[in-house]
Amino acid sequence: MSSIGRIIKQERLKQNMKQINLAKGICSTSYLSKIESNTTIPSEDILSELLKRLKLEIKLTNEDENKTMVTFYEFYKSSILEREPESITEFLDKISIQPIIFLELKNYCFFNLYLFRLMLILKDEPTQLKNIYSLIIDMQDNFDERQQFLFNLNIGLYHYHKYEYLDALKHLENSLKLINRTNVEEWEIADYHNVLSLAYLKTIDYFNAIKYATKNLLYYQENLLYKRAIDSYIVIGLSYKNMKKYEEAEKNYNMGLKLSSDYSPFEYEGIIYQNIGSLYAIQDNRDKAIEFYKKSLIKKERTDMSEGYLITVLSIVKEYSKHNNREQVLKWCGIGLERISKDNEQVNISKRSYYHHFKIYTYLHGSSEDLIEELQRSIKHFEKIGDYRHEQKYSIFLANKYFEDNKLAAACQFYQKSNNVLLKQKTITDWEDL
C-alpha cells in the first residue's frame, strides 16, 4: 500500500497550508481529502501538480527504500542505546533540509515512529514533533502489531515527558500486552522495560519499578552498556529509598557510582552523589546530606547539566530550611535564581518550576508578606503542568498558613485541593475507595 496520501498531508501541515489552498486549480477539496486519507489514488497528473505546489520531490524509489530503512533502523538503535543528542540533532537537521520520503506505507509508518522517538530523546517540543504526533495518532489504525508496540511505547514516553504519568503508564502497559505477540528484538525489550520502570517509579509502584529496572539492568550489563546500567541502578535505588529500605538503596547507588568511576561516564557521578545526599536527608543526617550535595554540584559544574545543577541547589536549600538557617537558605536561593537568569535564553517548564521553588523559600525566610501570593502563583503553575507532588505540597503549606492567620475558609479551600490532588494521584474518584 502506498503512503503518498499521508506524505501529502504531512507536508501540507508542515507548511501550514490549508486543503483549499493546496487543491485550488488542481482538484476539489473533497478529492484532496480522499487522497490524504488514502481512500483514493490520484492520477499521475494530479499527483505531480500537488507535489509541485508543495515543492516536494520524491527521490527514493521502491527498490532502495528497504535498504535505506535498514540503515535508518541501525541509527535509531544506536541512538536509543547510546543517547548521543549531538548525532540525533545533526540527523534531524539533515532530514529537515533533505527529507526522506518512503512511498511504501509500512516503511513510512516505521520511519515516523522511529523519528518521533528520536525527537523525544532530545526532550524538546519542536513544531515537527507535534506534527508527527498528530500524524501517528491519525494513522494508528494502519499499524501492525509491532508498530502498535512502538506506538504505545512512544506515546507513553510523550506523556511521561509532559508529566502525565498515569496516561504514560496506560500506553506502556498496552505495549506489555503486545510484547510476546510480535517480533521485538532483545535490545528493544530492555529499552521498553527501562521506560516502564520509570513510569512505575513516578506512579508510586515501587515493586514493579524494581522488577523491570532489574530486567533491563541484566541486558545492559551483559552488553557492556554502562550508561544505561547506571540508569537502572538509580531507578532501583530510588525505589528502595521510597520504600524506606535505605541500605538497599545505598547499595545500588554505590554500584552505579563504581560503574561510573570505572568506565568514565563522568556526568553520572553528579547524579549519583545527588541521590546519596537525598538518602541521608531523608534519614535526617543534614551534614552528610549537604556534603554529598556539594560533591554533586562540583561534578555538575563541569558538565552541561543546568537542570541537574538546580535540583541540587534546591536540595541544599531544603536542608538549610528544615533547620531554619535563614542566612544559608537566602544564599543558596540566590545562587539558584542567578543560574536560571544566566540560562534565560533556554527557559523551559522545568526552569520555571525551579524559579517558583526558590522564590517560595526566599519569601519564607525573608519577605513573608509576599509568600502567600507566591504560593498561589506556584500552585497554579504546578497544577497546569501536572506536577501533582508540588501542587499538593504547596497546597498543604498554603492551607496551614491560612489556618495560622485564622482565615479558615481559605484554609479549607486549599486543604480540599490537597486532598483532591492525592485522590487524582491514586486514580480514585470516591472517598469510599481509599
C-alpha positions as semicolon CSV with decimal commas, in nm:
position;residue;x (nm);y (nm);z (nm)
1;M;0,000;0,000;0,000
2;S;0,128;0,349;-0,089
3;S;0,178;0,623;0,171
4;I;0,156;0,908;-0,081
5;G;-0,166;1,049;0,065
6;R;-0,013;1,058;0,416
7;I;0,301;1,224;0,276
8;I;0,097;1,497;0,109
9;K;-0,099;1,563;0,428
10;Q;0,214;1,566;0,645
11;E;0,392;1,811;0,416
12;R;0,083;2,033;0,385
13;L;0,053;2,056;0,765
14;K;0,427;2,118;0,795
15;Q;0,387;2,416;0,562
16;N;0,073;2,538;0,749
17;M;-0,122;2,515;0,423
18;K;-0,499;2,467;0,417
19;Q;-0,655;2,199;0,197
20;I;-0,839;2,460;-0,008
21;N;-0,511;2,637;-0,092
22;L;-0,334;2,316;-0,192
23;A;-0,626;2,187;-0,401
24;K;-0,704;2,518;-0,579
25;G;-0,685;2,473;-0,957
26;I;-0,576;2,107;-0,922
27;C;-0,868;1,915;-0,774
28;S;-1,162;1,961;-0,540
29;T;-1,105;1,991;-0,165
30;S;-1,313;1,677;-0,105
31;Y;-1,100;1,485;-0,355
32;L;-0,781;1,604;-0,183
33;S;-0,929;1,488;0,147
34;K;-0,978;1,138;-0,001
35;I;-0,619;1,138;-0,129
36;E;-0,483;1,239;0,213
37;S;-0,682;0,968;0,388
38;N;-0,551;0,709;0,138
39;T;-0,905;0,619;0,029
40;T;-0,829;0,706;-0,334
41;I;-0,519;0,700;-0,552
42;P;-0,466;1,022;-0,753
43;S;-0,385;1,023;-1,121
44;E;-0,023;1,092;-1,215
45;D;-0,113;1,441;-1,341
46;I;-0,291;1,544;-1,019
47;L;-0,018;1,388;-0,804
48;S;0,250;1,572;-0,999
49;E;0,073;1,907;-0,956
50;L;0,016;1,855;-0,581
51;L;0,383;1,763;-0,525
52;K;0,493;2,060;-0,736
53;R;0,284;2,303;-0,527
54;L;0,427;2,153;-0,207
55;K;0,780;2,182;-0,359
56;L;0,817;1,813;-0,277
57;E;1,043;1,585;-0,477
58;I;1,023;1,205;-0,445
59;K;1,386;1,087;-0,451
60;L;1,365;0,731;-0,318
61;T;1,238;0,455;-0,541
62;N;1,058;0,142;-0,422
63;E;1,374;-0,059;-0,492
64;D;1,603;0,118;-0,246
65;E;1,351;0,202;0,027
66;N;1,420;-0,117;0,225
67;K;1,795;-0,062;0,214
68;T;1,752;0,295;0,344
69;M;1,517;0,170;0,614
70;V;1,775;-0,083;0,740
71;T;2,038;0,194;0,765
72;F;1,796;0,423;0,947
73;Y;1,697;0,145;1,188
74;E;2,063;0,093;1,288
75;F;2,098;0,465;1,356
76;Y;1,775;0,456;1,558
77;K;1,902;0,160;1,763
78;S;2,241;0,316;1,843
79;S;2,075;0,650;1,928
80;I;1,850;0,488;2,189
81;L;2,123;0,274;2,343
82;E;2,398;0,538;2,341
83;R;2,186;0,853;2,389
84;E;2,411;1,087;2,192
85;P;2,199;1,401;2,141
86;E;2,454;1,565;1,910
87;S;2,426;1,293;1,644
88;I;2,044;1,296;1,670
89;T;2,034;1,674;1,630
90;E;2,267;1,651;1,330
91;F;2,046;1,385;1,169
92;L;1,724;1,581;1,229
93;D;1,880;1,895;1,083
94;K;1,988;1,697;0,778
95;I;1,644;1,550;0,704
96;S;1,477;1,887;0,758
97;I;1,683;2,010;0,460
98;Q;1,663;1,687;0,258
99;P;1,352;1,495;0,372
100;I;1,350;1,117;0,337
101;I;1,021;1,008;0,180
102;F;0,902;0,646;0,193
103;L;0,628;0,556;-0,052
104;E;0,569;0,208;0,093
105;L;0,316;0,257;0,376
106;K;0,487;0,004;0,606
107;N;0,823;0,185;0,575
108;Y;0,653;0,523;0,610
109;C;0,487;0,417;0,938
110;F;0,810;0,277;1,083
111;F;1,006;0,585;0,975
112;N;0,771;0,825;1,155
113;L;0,755;0,608;1,467
114;Y;1,137;0,596;1,483
115;L;1,164;0,967;1,406
116;F;0,918;1,053;1,683
117;R;1,124;0,856;1,936
118;L;1,446;1,031;1,833
119;M;1,282;1,368;1,892
120;L;1,164;1,254;2,235
121;I;1,523;1,173;2,334
122;L;1,608;1,541;2,286
123;K;1,327;1,629;2,532
124;D;1,220;1,941;2,349
125;E;0,895;2,001;2,163
126;P;0,956;2,147;1,817
127;T;0,664;2,201;1,584
128;Q;0,777;1,897;1,386
129;L;0,729;1,675;1,693
130;K;0,370;1,796;1,730
131;N;0,307;1,734;1,361
132;I;0,440;1,378;1,378
133;Y;0,244;1,318;1,699
134;S;-0,076;1,414;1,514
135;L;0,030;1,203;1,217
136;I;0,092;0,880;1,408
137;I;-0,228;0,927;1,611
138;D;-0,414;0,967;1,282
139;M;-0,268;0,657;1,116
140;Q;-0,258;0,415;1,412
141;D;-0,537;0,203;1,257
142;N;-0,290;0,109;0,982
143;F;-0,028;-0,025;1,226
144;D;0,062;-0,391;1,253
145;E;0,129;-0,539;1,600
146;R;0,497;-0,441;1,604
147;Q;0,408;-0,086;1,506
148;Q;0,136;-0,084;1,773
149;F;0,403;-0,184;2,026
150;L;0,622;0,110;1,917
151;F;0,322;0,343;1,902
152;N;0,222;0,278;2,264
153;L;0,583;0,299;2,381
154;N;0,633;0,634;2,205
155;I;0,302;0,785;2,313
156;G;0,373;0,665;2,667
157;L;0,708;0,845;2,660
158;Y;0,542;1,155;2,515
159;H;0,301;1,170;2,811
160;Y;0,586;1,094;3,053
161;H;0,781;1,399;2,934
162;K;0,466;1,608;2,979
163;Y;0,438;1,488;3,345
164;E;0,121;1,293;3,257
165;Y;0,240;0,978;3,428
166;L;-0,089;0,789;3,451
167;D;-0,155;0,839;3,080
168;A;0,203;0,730;3,013
169;L;0,158;0,411;3,212
170;K;-0,170;0,328;3,036
171;H;0,000;0,330;2,695
172;L;0,310;0,150;2,819
173;E;0,101;-0,130;2,968
174;N;-0,073;-0,162;2,631
175;S;0,270;-0,240;2,485
176;L;0,320;-0,500;2,758
177;K;0,025;-0,693;2,612
178;L;0,190;-0,695;2,268
179;I;0,548;-0,779;2,361
180;N;0,509;-1,158;2,324
181;R;0,290;-1,136;2,012
182;T;0,532;-0,957;1,784
183;N;0,892;-0,967;1,668
184;V;1,062;-0,731;1,916
185;E;1,440;-0,750;1,948
186;E;1,611;-0,807;2,282
187;W;1,756;-0,455;2,297
188;E;1,408;-0,310;2,234
189;I;1,264;-0,516;2,519
190;A;1,537;-0,384;2,751
191;D;1,465;-0,027;2,639
192;Y;1,093;-0,080;2,689
193;H;1,148;-0,223;3,039
194;N;1,361;0,082;3,118
195;V;1,082;0,323;3,019
196;L;0,821;0,111;3,201
197;S;1,029;0,112;3,522
198;L;1,041;0,495;3,510
199;A;0,663;0,517;3,472
200;Y;0,608;0,278;3,765
201;L;0,851;0,483;3,975
202;K;0,652;0,802;3,903
203;T;0,320;0,632;3,981
204;I;0,450;0,501;4,316
205;D;0,451;0,133;4,216
206;Y;0,798;0,064;4,350
207;F;0,777;-0,313;4,332
208;N;0,721;-0,305;3,955
209;A;0,978;-0,028;3,912
210;I;1,243;-0,257;4,068
211;K;1,116;-0,561;3,877
212;Y;1,151;-0,402;3,531
213;A;1,465;-0,200;3,608
214;T;1,632;-0,524;3,718
215;K;1,531;-0,690;3,390
216;N;1,682;-0,419;3,173
217;L;1,991;-0,398;3,401
218;L;2,079;-0,759;3,315
219;Y;2,075;-0,685;2,943
220;Y;2,275;-0,363;2,979
221;Q;2,542;-0,534;3,193
222;E;2,577;-0,829;2,955
223;N;2,616;-0,594;2,657
224;L;2,853;-0,350;2,833
225;L;2,609;-0,059;2,804
226;Y;2,737;0,108;3,119
227;K;2,544;0,436;3,099
228;R;2,216;0,251;3,066
229;A;2,316;0,016;3,351
230;I;2,380;0,318;3,575
231;D;2,032;0,449;3,488
232;S;1,889;0,118;3,608
233;Y;2,083;0,126;3,937
234;I;1,949;0,477;4,001
235;V;1,586;0,373;3,941
236;I;1,628;0,071;4,170
237;G;1,797;0,288;4,434
238;L;1,518;0,548;4,420
239;S;1,253;0,277;4,454
240;Y;1,422;0,126;4,760
241;K;1,465;0,472;4,912
242;N;1,093;0,543;4,872
243;M;1,018;0,205;5,030
244;K;1,241;0,312;5,323
245;K;1,489;0,032;5,254
246;Y;1,785;0,265;5,286
247;E;2,064;0,008;5,292
248;E;1,941;-0,148;4,965
249;A;1,910;0,199;4,812
250;E;2,267;0,295;4,907
251;K;2,399;-0,040;4,782
252;N;2,251;0,025;4,436
253;Y;2,371;0,385;4,428
254;N;2,723;0,271;4,513
255;M;2,717;0,007;4,239
256;G;2,618;0,279;3,995
257;L;2,896;0,501;4,130
258;K;3,152;0,223;4,084
259;L;3,045;0,175;3,723
260;S;3,070;0,548;3,668
261;S;3,424;0,572;3,808
262;D;3,540;0,252;3,629
263;Y;3,407;0,337;3,285
264;S;3,406;0,718;3,299
265;P;3,052;0,828;3,207
266;F;3,153;1,138;3,403
267;E;2,814;1,309;3,406
268;Y;2,660;1,031;3,617
269;E;2,871;1,094;3,926
270;G;2,687;1,418;3,996
271;I;2,350;1,243;3,964
272;I;2,451;0,961;4,198
273;Y;2,601;1,194;4,460
274;Q;2,269;1,385;4,448
275;N;2,077;1,066;4,520
276;I;2,308;0,960;4,803
277;G;2,264;1,308;4,951
278;S;1,886;1,269;4,940
279;L;1,922;0,932;5,112
280;Y;2,097;1,097;5,407
281;A;1,848;1,385;5,403
282;I;1,550;1,153;5,441
283;Q;1,728;0,998;5,744
284;D;1,772;1,350;5,892
285;N;2,151;1,348;5,861
286;R;2,188;1,706;5,741
287;D;2,567;1,728;5,744
288;K;2,618;1,415;5,533
289;A;2,335;1,518;5,301
290;I;2,489;1,860;5,233
291;E;2,835;1,702;5,196
292;F;2,711;1,480;4,912
293;Y;2,502;1,757;4,757
294;K;2,811;1,976;4,734
295;K;3,007;1,687;4,580
296;S;2,726;1,662;4,327
297;L;2,749;2,033;4,244
298;I;3,124;2,009;4,179
299;K;3,063;1,732;3,923
300;K;2,768;1,911;3,764
301;E;2,960;2,237;3,727
302;R;3,199;2,051;3,495
303;T;2,923;1,927;3,267
304;D;2,633;2,086;3,083
305;M;2,372;1,985;3,341
306;S;2,177;2,302;3,411
307;E;1,862;2,129;3,538
308;G;2,064;1,882;3,744
309;Y;2,251;2,176;3,899
310;L;1,921;2,339;4,001
311;I;1,795;2,013;4,155
312;T;2,099;2,000;4,382
313;V;2,086;2,369;4,478
314;L;1,719;2,325;4,574
315;S;1,809;2,017;4,780
316;I;2,065;2,223;4,975
317;V;1,804;2,497;5,026
318;K;1,560;2,242;5,170
319;E;1,817;2,106;5,416
320;Y;1,902;2,451;5,549
321;S;1,532;2,543;5,558
322;K;1,445;2,235;5,768
323;H;1,696;2,358;6,026
324;N;1,582;2,721;5,992
325;N;1,922;2,851;5,876
326;R;1,792;3,173;5,720
327;E;2,128;3,304;5,601
328;Q;2,218;2,987;5,411
329;V;1,868;2,949;5,262
330;L;1,879;3,301;5,116
331;K;2,235;3,249;4,992
332;W;2,155;2,928;4,805
333;C;1,823;3,059;4,669
334;G;2,024;3,347;4,526
335;I;2,266;3,101;4,363
336;G;1,974;2,911;4,207
337;L;1,798;3,223;4,078
338;E;2,124;3,356;3,935
339;R;2,176;3,028;3,746
340;I;1,823;3,050;3,600
341;S;1,889;3,410;3,497
342;K;2,212;3,311;3,319
343;D;2,025;3,040;3,128
344;N;1,741;3,277;3,044
345;E;1,756;3,210;2,670
346;Q;1,676;2,843;2,738
347;V;1,395;2,886;2,993
348;N;1,157;2,588;2,983
349;I;0,887;2,439;3,206
350;S;1,144;2,281;3,435
351;K;1,334;2,605;3,496
352;R;1,009;2,796;3,558
353;S;0,933;2,535;3,824
354;Y;1,268;2,594;3,996
355;Y;1,209;2,968;3,981
356;H;0,890;2,916;4,187
357;H;1,066;2,683;4,433
358;F;1,344;2,934;4,502
359;K;1,100;3,224;4,532
360;I;0,889;3,035;4,789
361;Y;1,192;2,964;5,009
362;T;1,320;3,321;4,964
363;Y;0,991;3,466;5,085
364;L;0,954;3,204;5,359
365;H;1,286;3,306;5,516
366;G;1,282;3,669;5,403
367;S;0,987;3,878;5,289
368;S;0,698;3,684;5,443
369;E;0,430;3,930;5,319
370;D;0,495;3,813;4,961
371;L;0,484;3,443;5,047
372;I;0,106;3,393;5,014
373;E;0,090;3,541;4,664
374;E;0,391;3,338;4,550
375;L;0,236;3,018;4,686
376;Q;-0,083;3,090;4,492
377;R;0,113;3,152;4,170
378;S;0,322;2,840;4,225
379;I;0,022;2,614;4,287
380;K;-0,136;2,733;3,961
381;H;0,190;2,664;3,777
382;F;0,232;2,310;3,914
383;E;-0,136;2,233;3,854
384;K;-0,102;2,349;3,492
385;I;0,198;2,125;3,418
386;G;0,054;1,824;3,602
387;D;0,317;1,816;3,878
388;Y;0,088;1,663;4,143
389;R;0,358;1,630;4,407
390;H;0,435;2,000;4,430
391;E;0,076;2,107;4,371
392;Q;-0,019;1,902;4,678
393;K;0,288;2,002;4,882
394;Y;0,237;2,376;4,838
395;S;-0,142;2,350;4,877
396;I;-0,090;2,196;5,224
397;F;0,168;2,463;5,308
398;L;-0,065;2,746;5,197
399;A;-0,360;2,594;5,384
400;N;-0,150;2,583;5,700
401;K;-0,051;2,949;5,656
402;Y;-0,416;3,049;5,615
403;F;-0,510;2,843;5,922
404;E;-0,239;3,017;6,129
405;D;-0,384;3,353;6,019
406;N;-0,735;3,235;6,119
407;K;-0,854;3,251;5,756
408;L;-1,048;2,930;5,787
409;A;-1,246;2,940;5,460
410;A;-0,928;2,987;5,257
411;A;-0,754;2,716;5,461
412;C;-1,039;2,472;5,389
413;Q;-1,018;2,550;5,016
414;F;-0,652;2,450;4,994
415;Y;-0,682;2,152;5,228
416;Q;-0,956;2,032;4,991
417;K;-0,732;2,097;4,689
418;S;-0,456;1,894;4,851
419;N;-0,697;1,604;4,913
420;N;-0,822;1,617;4,553
421;V;-0,465;1,601;4,421
422;L;-0,396;1,298;4,641
423;L;-0,704;1,119;4,505
424;K;-0,604;1,211;4,149
425;Q;-0,259;1,059;4,202
426;K;-0,418;0,735;4,317
427;T;-0,678;0,745;4,034
428;I;-0,954;0,741;4,296
429;T;-1,274;0,940;4,244
430;D;-1,469;0,835;4,555
431;W;-1,353;0,857;4,915
432;E;-1,503;0,510;4,979
433;D;-1,228;0,358;4,762
434;L;-0,949;0,481;4,988
